[in-house]
């Protein structure tokens, strides 16, 4: 695992436009939300530069991270899982179940209802934050654009993974995903 972290640092610490994203990539503790965030950002960054082998090394770390009720950590793990779902053309039911299992983690019925309502809001796109991508584009800051597109893509992948869409809606979603991936790759 240490080799994976060292490889990430070596790949991105001096590579534009990723420098700002990986400036503070020091921790290697899988119980630390910042470490998990950096792993997610690295997985997406490897995808953007076409280094799928290095991206797979990050996927290989996933089984070591279990959901413990802490959504501050899980959001980043989920982001890695969603990228893997995208790579697998959204057909990996085992990974989908890993995300869905978090809804039933707590046994209190009212808490489960709250989680399921939040899940539904995400499916409606309420966490997309497209305005952050637009703000970054208005500032014409490559680092900021990439840093805002990654969470945006994560949410698009979530919607694509769990929402049954009509063909026209599905085409629009796929177009939005591919358009943002192209946008990032133009900076590389």
N, C-alpha and C positions, 0 to 999 in steps of 0.2 A: 504494500500500500504506500509506503514511503516513496518508492520509486515513481508511483503515479503522481504524487504531489510534486516531487522534484521535476518531473517531466513537464507538468503544467507550468510551473514557475519558469523553467527554461524556455518553453515555447512562447509564452505570452508576456513575460515581464518587460521586454524591450520591443515588442511588436505592435506597431500602430495598426489599427486603432484600439487595441486591447489594453494598452498600458494602464490607463486609469482604472479599468475594471479589475485588474490583477495587481494593483499597487500594493495592497496589504494582504497578500496571500502568504501568511506565515503559519497559521494554525493548521493542525492535521487531526484534530479531535472530532470524531464523527458525532459527538454529542453536542457540538458547538454549532449553533445556527449559522454563524458567519462562515465556518468551514463548509457546511452543506451548501450555502449560497454560492460560494466560490466553485464548488464542484459542479453545481448546476450550470453556472455561467461558463465554465470550462467545457462541459459537455456540448453545449450549444455552440461555443466558439470553435471547437474541433469540427463540429458538423459544418459550420460555415466555411472553414478553410479546406474541407474535404478530407480530413484525417480521421477516417472512420475507425481505424484500429485503436487510436488513442481514446476516441469516444467510447468504444466498447470496454476499454479498461476502466473507465468511470462506471459504466453499467455493471461491471463485475463487482464493484464495491457495494452496490445496492443491497444484496442479501444480508450484509452486516448491519444494516440500519433497519430497525424495527420501529413501528409506530408505538409510541408510549403515551399518547394523549397530548403531546406538545405540538401544537400546530405551528409554532414559531420555527420549529425544526422541520416538520413534515412538509410545509409548503415548498421547500427547496428539493426535498426528496421526490415529492410528487412531480415537480418540474422535470426532473431527470426521467421519471417513469413516463411522463407524457411525451417527452422527446423520443423515448424508446418505442412508445406506441405509434408515433408518427413514422418512425423508421420502419416499423413492422406493418405499415399501412392500416393501423388501427384495428388489427385483427388479433391481438394477443389478449385473450380473455383472462388469463392468469394475472396479468398486470392490471387490467381494469378492475378485477376483483380485489387486488391489493389496495387500490384507492377506495373502492366502495366499502371495504371492510372497516375503514376508519369511521364511517357513519354510525356503526353499531358498537363502537369501542366502549362508550359509557353505557351503563345499563339503565340509567334514569330515563323514563319514557319522554319526559318534557325536553330533556337535553337532546335526545335522538330526534325529536320533532324539529327542534331549532336547527340542528345540523342538516336535516333533510330540506328545510326551507332555504338555508344558505346554499345548499347544493343546487336547488332549483334556480336561485338568483344567479348563480354562476352560469348555469345553462342558458339563461336569458342574456348573458353578456354584461352583467352589471359590474364585473370586476375587470373588464377589458382595459380600461384607462387609455383609450386611444388618444385622449388629449395630451398625455405625457409624450407620446410619440410625435404628435403634431408640434408641441412646444419645442422638442429637441430639433425637429426639422426646421422650425422657424429660426432657431439659434444657429443652424447650420454647423452643429458640433457633432462630428462623426462618432466620438466616444459616447456621447450622451444618446445619440440615435440608437446605437447598438445596445447600450445598456437599457434603453426603454423598449426596444423591439423584442428583446428576449422574454421579458414577463408578458408582453402582449401576445407573442406566439404561444407561450405556455397556456394562456387562457383560451386561445383559439383551438389549440390541441385538445384542451379539456372539453370544450363544446363539441368538437368533432368526435371525440371518443364516446361521449355519453348522451348526445342528443340525436334522436332519430329525426332526420331532416328529409324534407321533400327534395327532389332532384334540383330544383331551381335554387333553393336555399343552400344546398350542399355545394353547388357550383360556385356560388358567391363566397362561401366559406373557404373553399379550396383556392379560389382566386385571391382572396385576402391573404391566406397563408403563403402562397407562392410569391405574391407581390412583395411581401415583407422580407422573405428570404432573399429574393433578388436584390432588394434595396440594400440589405446588409452586404451581400457579396460584391456589390458595386464599389464598396469602400475598401475591399481587400486587394 
